[in-house]
Amino acid sequence: MTNKNNTVIYIGVTSDLLKRVYQHKTKAIKSFTSKYNCNKLVYFEEFLDINQAIAREKQLKSGNRKRKEDLINSMNLNWNDLSDGWLFYFN
């Protein structure tokens, strides 16, 4: 997740991406993302095993900003919000 100017990068893990993106966008939970207005999904990976997901989260969090930017750019060069249109699921 990032903010509108792409100045903050947040990495997290969830078992329900749709629900978690909704929580970020509506600031339903007071957290890092609500404080820094991170409500744009620019990258995600899917795992069948939660332990693999947590290991990947730790790996990504330990990387520097350039590595995170390179990863996002490899799939989403314009840093578009990949969750555009998802909110209708919750209305």
Secondary structure, 3 states (H helix, E strand, C coil): CECCCCCCECCCCCCCHHHHHHHHHHCCCCCHHHHCCCCECCCCCCCCCHHHHHHHHHHHHHCCHHHHHHHHHHHCCCCCCCCCCHHHHHC
